């Protein structure tokens, strides 16, 4: 028997085997939170949906699950220790993004010292693409579940129950007699409707998300596109998979009726890829009296006037469009697959439909010079007409083509603190044409120009 598995199934002495109800395991799932607090940047805070989806799958398999959301509670180790001691878990799971990864490792080290016999499992985008490196450098990490975690984690628990042979579990990294083993990637799920509705009832902080109006639904996974700055397709797969309209509405019903959500954000990267599905979702929402307002992320080339009008009539109040650049040359080099005209037309159609538009732009692409970025800023400020513009400094996403080919693109990290990989100044990289300080200054300049332009628009004055 694997020593770790043997340790795991020796339950704490104060809880009998009968109380465990056979092979039931107790799993604590932790969302470590981001470097900023929920009240500091509420617009960027959403419930830990990945953990809640995993929790629902584990509960369906009759395991006991605890969810600890430190995005709201913040960094209170006494609070975390108290929650875990009260629950007495057999396994601790932590989900990490890049910016939350440093504190995830600190937390793992602390928890391993406090609970040395409890295995620690990491999941999420950063551990997925750095699994061997992470486990080599951090002995406190016992397992890493890569990419989609629901089925892998469930099979992992079953293997523990049977004695700890992990070699046949796809999508897992584990330790075996001092060696780090890495099994092949797991094929992606084809039917997302098979997933139970996320375990919102386990989220003690759910009312806080209602306060900041940011309940989250992710109704699809995967992306068929190949943008070089993005890791979505590498993490979720190069093909799009969507839930049925019925499954989407069932989840929205739970959030609205059981947890009093007033606003829902669709976290899909490509919500409008399947227009027929969106029309059917809108039909269902209209039949329900448009009981909640919502917004979603879209691609500029996936929209038309009829769709946008239907979305507006069904309660949608805004769309997020990843424009990224006002230069066709840049769009082509980043493999965006859209045109400048696509973006201009998308914003125009959305505004005509009565929707707010939030557009994002990337600053600091490897081929950009100072004058290129200034032209990009000018395009966003004076030509696009978006309700809101978000400027992001390039910080190569782990798993993206740029990240995997830094030398090819001439990019060098100048700040190794992953908590600073947030897209705002100061820049964490330098490019072949611009230093980190120059990039940071241009990011500030972009924000000032936008504020200046909006001020004069509000006053009805000419610049």
C-alpha positions as CSV (number, residue, x, y, z in Angstrom):
1,X,0.0,0.0,0.0
2,X,1.2,3.5,-0.8
3,X,2.4,5.1,2.5
4,X,0.4,8.3,1.9
5,X,-2.8,6.4,1.2
6,X,-2.2,4.3,4.3
7,X,-1.8,7.5,6.4
8,X,-4.9,8.9,4.8
9,X,-7.3,6.1,5.7
10,X,-6.2,6.1,9.3
11,X,-8.9,8.4,10.4
12,X,-8.5,10.7,13.4
13,X,-8.9,8.8,16.7
14,X,-11.8,10.9,17.9
15,X,-14.0,9.9,14.8
16,X,-14.9,6.2,14.5
17,X,-15.0,4.3,11.3
18,X,-18.8,3.8,11.7
19,X,-19.2,7.6,11.8
20,X,-17.4,7.7,8.5
21,X,-20.2,5.7,6.9
22,X,-18.0,3.2,5.0
23,X,-15.7,4.8,2.5
24,X,-16.8,8.4,2.9
25,X,-13.9,10.8,3.0
26,X,-13.9,14.3,4.3
27,X,-12.5,16.9,1.9
28,X,-11.7,20.5,2.6
29,X,-11.5,22.7,-0.5
30,X,-9.9,26.1,-0.1
31,X,-10.0,29.2,-2.3
32,X,-6.9,31.2,-1.3
33,X,-8.1,34.5,-2.6
34,X,-6.2,37.0,-4.7
35,X,-3.6,39.6,-3.6
36,X,-6.3,42.3,-3.4
37,X,-9.3,42.1,-1.0
38,X,-12.9,41.7,-2.1
39,X,-13.6,45.3,-1.0
40,X,-10.6,46.7,-2.8
41,X,-11.5,45.4,-6.3
42,X,-15.0,44.0,-6.1
43,X,-15.3,44.1,-9.9
44,X,-12.8,41.4,-10.1
45,X,-14.2,39.1,-7.4
46,X,-16.3,36.1,-8.2
47,X,-17.3,32.9,-6.2
48,X,-14.8,30.1,-6.5
49,X,-16.8,28.2,-9.1
50,X,-14.2,25.6,-9.9
51,X,-14.1,24.5,-6.2
52,X,-17.9,24.6,-6.0
53,X,-18.3,22.4,-9.1
54,X,-15.8,19.9,-7.7
55,X,-17.6,20.0,-4.3
56,X,-20.9,19.1,-6.0
57,X,-19.3,16.1,-7.7
58,X,-17.8,14.8,-4.5
59,X,-21.0,15.3,-2.6
60,X,-22.9,13.4,-5.2
61,X,-20.4,10.5,-4.6
62,X,-21.4,10.7,-0.9
63,X,-18.1,12.4,0.4
64,X,-18.3,15.1,3.0
65,X,-17.0,18.4,1.7
66,X,-16.1,21.7,3.3
67,X,-15.5,24.9,1.2
68,X,-13.3,27.7,2.7
69,X,-13.3,30.9,0.8
70,X,-10.4,33.2,1.8
71,X,-11.2,35.8,-0.9
72,X,-13.7,37.2,1.5
73,X,-12.2,36.2,4.9
74,X,-8.7,37.2,3.8
75,X,-5.5,35.9,5.3
76,X,-6.4,34.8,8.8
77,X,-4.5,31.6,9.5
78,X,-6.2,31.2,12.9
79,X,-9.5,31.2,11.1
80,X,-8.4,28.7,8.5
81,X,-6.8,26.4,11.2
82,X,-10.0,26.6,13.2
83,X,-12.2,25.7,10.2
84,X,-10.1,22.7,9.3
85,X,-9.8,21.4,12.9
86,X,-13.5,21.6,13.3
87,X,-14.1,19.7,10.1
88,X,-11.3,17.3,10.5
89,X,-10.6,16.6,6.8
90,X,-8.8,13.6,5.3
91,X,-7.7,15.6,2.3
92,X,-7.1,19.3,1.7
93,X,-7.5,20.7,-1.8
94,X,-6.4,24.2,-2.9
95,X,-7.2,25.8,-6.2
96,X,-4.7,28.4,-7.5
97,X,-4.4,31.0,-10.3
98,X,-1.0,32.5,-11.1
99,X,-1.5,35.6,-8.9
100,X,-2.7,33.5,-6.0
101,X,0.0,30.9,-6.4
102,X,2.6,32.3,-4.0
103,X,0.1,32.4,-1.1
104,X,-1.1,29.0,-2.1
105,X,2.4,27.6,-1.5
106,X,2.7,29.5,1.7
107,X,-0.6,28.1,2.8
108,X,0.4,24.6,1.8
109,X,3.6,24.8,3.8
110,X,1.7,26.1,6.8
111,X,-0.9,23.5,6.6
112,X,1.6,20.6,6.1
113,X,3.3,21.8,9.3
114,X,0.0,22.0,11.2
115,X,-1.5,18.9,9.7
116,X,1.4,16.7,8.6
117,X,-0.7,13.5,8.0
118,X,-3.2,15.1,5.7
119,X,-2.4,15.0,2.0
120,X,-2.4,18.4,0.2
121,X,-3.7,18.5,-3.4
122,X,-3.4,21.5,-5.7
123,X,-5.4,22.3,-8.8
124,X,-6.1,25.2,-11.1
125,X,-4.3,26.8,-14.0
126,X,-0.9,27.5,-12.5
127,X,-0.3,24.1,-10.8
128,X,-1.5,22.4,-14.0
129,X,1.2,23.9,-16.2
130,X,4.0,23.7,-13.5
131,X,3.1,20.4,-11.8
132,X,6.5,18.7,-11.8
133,X,8.4,22.0,-11.0
134,X,6.0,22.8,-8.2
135,X,6.2,19.4,-6.6
136,X,10.0,19.3,-7.0
137,X,10.4,22.6,-5.2
138,X,7.7,22.2,-2.6
139,X,7.6,19.0,-0.6
140,X,4.4,20.2,1.1
141,X,2.5,19.5,-2.1
142,X,1.5,15.8,-2.3
143,X,-0.6,15.7,-5.5
144,X,-1.6,18.0,-8.4
145,X,-4.8,17.6,-10.3
146,X,-4.4,19.0,-13.8
147,X,-7.0,20.8,-16.0
148,X,-10.6,19.7,-15.5
149,X,-10.5,18.3,-12.0
150,X,-14.0,16.9,-11.3
151,X,-13.4,13.3,-12.6
152,X,-9.7,13.2,-11.8
153,X,-10.3,14.1,-8.2
154,X,-13.1,11.6,-7.8
155,X,-11.0,8.8,-9.2
156,X,-8.2,10.0,-6.9
157,X,-10.4,9.5,-3.9
158,X,-11.5,6.1,-5.1
159,X,-7.8,5.1,-5.5
160,X,-7.1,6.2,-1.9
161,X,-10.0,4.1,-0.7
162,X,-8.6,1.0,-2.5
163,X,-5.0,1.5,-1.3
164,X,-3.4,4.2,-3.3
165,X,-2.5,3.0,-6.8
166,X,-2.6,6.3,-8.8
167,X,-0.9,5.1,-12.0
168,X,-4.1,4.6,-13.9
169,X,-5.6,8.0,-13.1
170,X,-5.3,10.4,-16.0
171,X,-4.5,14.0,-15.3
172,X,-2.6,13.5,-12.0
173,X,0.9,14.2,-10.6
174,X,1.9,12.3,-7.5
175,X,4.8,11.1,-5.4
176,X,5.9,7.5,-5.5
177,X,8.8,6.4,-3.4
178,X,10.5,9.7,-3.7
179,X,9.8,10.1,-7.4
180,X,7.3,12.4,-9.0
181,X,5.1,10.6,-11.4
182,X,3.0,12.3,-14.0
183,X,0.1,10.4,-15.7
184,X,-1.2,11.3,-19.2
185,X,-3.6,14.2,-19.6
186,X,-7.3,13.4,-19.1
187,X,-9.6,13.7,-22.2
188,X,-11.9,16.6,-21.7
189,X,-15.5,16.1,-20.7
190,X,-17.9,16.1,-23.7
191,X,-21.2,16.6,-21.9
192,X,-21.1,19.4,-19.3
193,X,-24.8,18.7,-18.5
194,X,-23.5,15.6,-16.6
195,X,-22.0,18.0,-14.0
196,X,-24.3,18.7,-11.0
197,X,-25.1,22.3,-10.2
198,X,-22.2,23.8,-8.2
199,X,-22.5,23.4,-4.4
200,X,-23.4,27.0,-3.7
201,X,-24.9,25.8,-0.3
202,X,-21.4,25.1,0.9
203,X,-20.2,28.7,0.2
204,X,-20.6,30.5,3.5
205,X,-19.6,33.8,1.9
206,X,-22.2,33.7,-0.8
207,X,-24.1,36.8,0.5
208,X,-21.0,38.9,0.1
209,X,-21.0,38.1,-3.6
210,X,-24.6,39.2,-3.7
211,X,-23.7,42.4,-2.1
212,X,-21.1,43.2,-4.8
213,X,-23.5,41.7,-7.5
214,X,-21.1,39.1,-8.9
215,X,-22.7,35.7,-8.9
216,X,-21.0,33.6,-11.6
217,X,-22.2,31.0,-14.1
218,X,-19.9,29.2,-16.5
219,X,-22.0,27.5,-19.1
220,X,-19.3,26.4,-21.5
221,X,-15.7,25.4,-21.6
222,X,-12.9,25.3,-24.2
223,X,-12.0,27.6,-27.1
224,X,-11.2,26.8,-30.7
225,X,-9.0,29.8,-31.2
226,X,-5.3,30.1,-30.8
227,X,-4.5,33.5,-29.3
228,X,-0.8,33.5,-28.4
229,X,-1.3,35.4,-25.2
230,X,-4.0,33.2,-23.7
231,X,-4.0,29.8,-22.0
232,X,-7.7,29.1,-22.1
233,X,-7.5,26.6,-25.0
234,X,-4.5,24.9,-23.5
235,X,-6.3,24.5,-20.1
236,X,-9.9,23.8,-21.2
237,X,-9.2,22.3,-24.7
238,X,-9.2,23.6,-28.3
239,X,-12.9,22.7,-28.8
240,X,-15.9,24.4,-27.4
241,X,-18.4,22.5,-25.2
242,X,-21.6,24.2,-24.0
243,X,-24.3,23.2,-21.5
244,X,-27.8,22.9,-22.8
245,X,-30.1,25.9,-22.2
246,X,-32.1,23.8,-19.8
247,X,-29.0,23.1,-17.7
248,X,-28.0,26.7,-17.8
249,X,-31.4,27.9,-16.6
250,X,-31.5,25.3,-13.9
251,X,-28.3,26.8,-12.4
252,X,-29.6,30.3,-12.8
253,X,-32.9,29.3,-11.1
254,X,-30.9,28.0,-8.1
255,X,-28.9,31.2,-7.8
256,X,-31.9,33.5,-8.1
257,X,-34.5,31.6,-6.1
258,X,-32.4,29.9,-3.4
259,X,-29.5,32.4,-3.0
260,X,-31.2,35.7,-4.1
261,X,-28.9,36.6,-6.9
262,X,-29.7,40.0,-8.5
263,X,-27.1,39.9,-11.2
264,X,-25.3,37.0,-12.9
265,X,-22.0,37.2,-14.8
266,X,-21.4,34.5,-17.4
267,X,-17.8,33.6,-17.1
268,X,-17.7,31.8,-20.4
269,X,-14.8,32.9,-22.7
270,X,-17.2,32.5,-25.7
271,X,-20.7,32.8,-24.5
272,X,-22.1,33.6,-28.0
273,X,-20.2,31.1,-30.0
274,X,-23.4,29.0,-30.5
275,X,-26.0,31.6,-31.4
276,X,-28.9,29.2,-31.4
277,X,-28.1,28.2,-27.8
278,X,-28.0,31.8,-26.7
279,X,-31.4,32.5,-28.4
280,X,-32.9,29.5,-26.6
281,X,-31.4,30.8,-23.3
282,X,-32.9,34.2,-23.9
283,X,-36.3,32.6,-24.7
284,X,-36.3,30.7,-21.4
285,X,-35.3,33.9,-19.5
286,X,-38.2,35.8,-21.1
287,X,-40.6,33.1,-20.2
288,X,-39.4,33.6,-16.6
289,X,-40.0,37.3,-16.8
290,X,-36.4,38.2,-17.1
291,X,-35.9,37.7,-13.4
292,X,-32.3,38.6,-13.2
293,X,-29.9,41.0,-15.1
294,X,-26.8,39.5,-16.6
295,X,-23.7,40.2,-18.7
296,X,-21.3,38.0,-20.7
297,X,-18.1,37.9,-22.6
298,X,-18.3,37.7,-26.4
299,X,-16.1,37.7,-29.5
300,X,-16.7,40.5,-31.9
301,X,-17.2,38.2,-34.8
302,X,-19.8,36.1,-33.0
303,X,-22.4,38.9,-32.8
304,X,-25.3,40.2,-34.9
305,X,-28.0,42.8,-34.4
306,X,-30.8,40.2,-33.9
307,X,-28.8,38.3,-31.2
308,X,-27.9,41.5,-29.3
309,X,-31.5,42.8,-29.3
310,X,-32.7,39.4,-28.0
311,X,-30.1,39.4,-25.3
312,X,-31.1,42.9,-24.2
313,X,-34.8,41.9,-24.1
314,X,-33.9,38.9,-22.0
315,X,-32.2,40.9,-19.3
316,X,-28.6,41.3,-20.6
317,X,-27.3,44.8,-19.7
318,X,-23.7,44.5,-21.0
319,X,-21.1,42.6,-23.0
320,X,-17.3,42.3,-22.5
321,X,-15.4,42.2,-25.8
322,X,-11.7,41.3,-26.0
323,X,-10.7,43.8,-28.6
324,X,-7.0,43.7,-27.6
325,X,-5.7,46.1,-30.3
326,X,-6.7,48.7,-32.9
327,X,-4.0,47.5,-35.3
328,X,-4.8,44.7,-37.8
329,X,-1.1,43.8,-37.9
330,X,-1.1,43.2,-34.1
331,X,-4.4,41.2,-34.3
332,X,-2.9,39.0,-37.0
333,X,0.3,38.4,-35.1
334,X,-1.5,37.4,-31.9
335,X,-3.7,35.0,-33.9
336,X,-6.8,36.8,-32.7
337,X,-8.8,35.9,-35.7
338,X,-10.8,39.1,-35.7
339,X,-10.5,42.4,-37.7
340,X,-10.5,46.0,-36.6
341,X,-13.8,46.4,-38.4
342,X,-15.2,43.4,-36.5
343,X,-14.5,45.2,-33.3
344,X,-15.8,48.6,-34.4
345,X,-19.0,47.0,-35.7
346,X,-19.5,44.9,-32.6
347,X,-19.3,47.9,-30.2
348,X,-21.6,49.9,-32.5
349,X,-24.2,47.1,-32.7
350,X,-24.1,46.5,-28.9
351,X,-24.6,50.2,-28.2
352,X,-27.5,50.4,-30.7
353,X,-29.1,47.4,-28.9
354,X,-28.9,49.4,-25.6
355,X,-26.1,47.4,-24.1
356,X,-23.1,48.6,-22.1
357,X,-19.8,47.7,-23.7
358,X,-16.6,46.9,-21.8
359,X,-13.6,46.3,-24.0
360,X,-10.1,45.1,-23.1
361,X,-6.8,46.1,-24.7
362,X,-3.3,44.5,-24.3
363,X,-0.4,46.8,-24.0
364,X,3.2,45.6,-24.4
365,X,3.0,42.9,-27.1
366,X,6.5,41.8,-28.1
367,X,6.6,43.6,-31.5
368,X,5.1,46.9,-30.2
369,X,7.1,50.1,-30.0
370,X,6.1,53.1,-28.1
371,X,4.4,54.7,-31.1
372,X,2.4,51.5,-31.7
373,X,1.0,51.6,-28.2
374,X,0.2,55.3,-28.4
375,X,-1.8,54.6,-31.6
376,X,-3.6,51.8,-29.9
377,X,-4.5,54.1,-27.0
378,X,-5.7,56.7,-29.4
379,X,-7.9,54.1,-31.2
380,X,-9.5,53.0,-28.0
381,X,-10.1,56.5,-26.7
382,X,-11.3,58.3,-29.8
383,X,-12.6,55.7,-32.4
384,X,-14.1,52.7,-30.6
385,X,-16.8,54.4,-28.5
386,X,-16.9,51.7,-25.8
387,X,-18.6,52.4,-22.5
388,X,-15.6,51.3,-20.6
389,X,-12.0,50.3,-21.6
390,X,-9.8,48.1,-19.5
391,X,-6.0,48.4,-20.2
392,X,-3.9,45.3,-19.4
393,X,-0.2,45.1,-19.5
394,X,1.0,41.8,-21.0
395,X,2.0,39.3,-18.4
396,X,2.5,36.0,-20.3
397,X,-0.1,33.5,-19.0
398,X,1.4,30.2,-17.9
399,X,0.5,27.7,-20.6
400,X,0.2,30.3,-23.4
401,X,2.3,30.2,-26.5
402,X,4.1,33.4,-25.5
403,X,4.9,32.0,-22.0
404,X,6.2,28.8,-23.6
405,X,8.4,30.7,-26.0
406,X,9.7,33.7,-24.1
407,X,13.1,33.6,-25.8
408,X,11.5,33.5,-29.3
409,X,9.5,36.6,-28.5
410,X,12.3,38.4,-26.8
411,X,10.4,38.8,-23.5
412,X,12.1,38.7,-20.1
413,X,10.5,38.7,-16.7
414,X,12.0,41.5,-14.5
415,X,9.7,40.9,-11.6
416,X,9.5,37.3,-10.3
417,X,6.7,37.9,-7.8
418,X,3.7,36.2,-9.4
419,X,1.3,38.2,-7.2
420,X,2.2,41.1,-9.5
421,X,0.9,39.3,-12.6
422,X,-2.3,41.3,-12.5
423,X,-2.1,43.2,-15.8
424,X,-1.6,46.6,-14.2
425,X,1.5,48.7,-13.5
426,X,4.2,48.1,-12.7
427,X,5.0,45.8,-15.6
428,X,6.5,42.4,-14.8
429,X,8.3,42.1,-18.2
430,X,10.4,43.9,-20.6
431,X,10.1,43.4,-24.4
432,X,12.5,43.8,-27.3
433,X,11.5,47.4,-27.7
434,X,10.4,48.6,-24.3
435,X,11.6,48.4,-20.7
436,X,9.3,47.6,-17.8
437,X,9.4,51.2,-16.7
438,X,8.4,52.4,-20.2
439,X,5.5,49.9,-20.3
440,X,4.3,51.0,-16.9
441,X,4.4,54.6,-17.9
442,X,2.4,53.9,-21.1
443,X,-0.2,52.0,-19.0
444,X,-0.6,55.0,-16.8
445,X,-0.8,57.3,-19.8
446,X,-3.6,55.2,-21.3
447,X,-5.6,55.5,-18.1
448,X,-5.1,59.3,-17.9
449,X,-6.0,59.8,-21.6
450,X,-9.2,57.8,-21.2
451,X,-10.2,59.7,-18.0
452,X,-9.5,63.0,-19.8
453,X,-11.6,62.0,-22.8
454,X,-14.5,60.8,-20.6
455,X,-14.4,64.1,-18.6
456,X,-14.8,66.2,-21.7
457,X,-17.5,64.0,-23.1
458,X,-19.5,64.3,-19.9
459,X,-19.1,68.1,-20.1
460,X,-20.0,68.2,-23.8
461,X,-16.8,70.0,-24.6
462,X,-14.2,69.7,-27.2
463,X,-10.7,68.6,-26.3
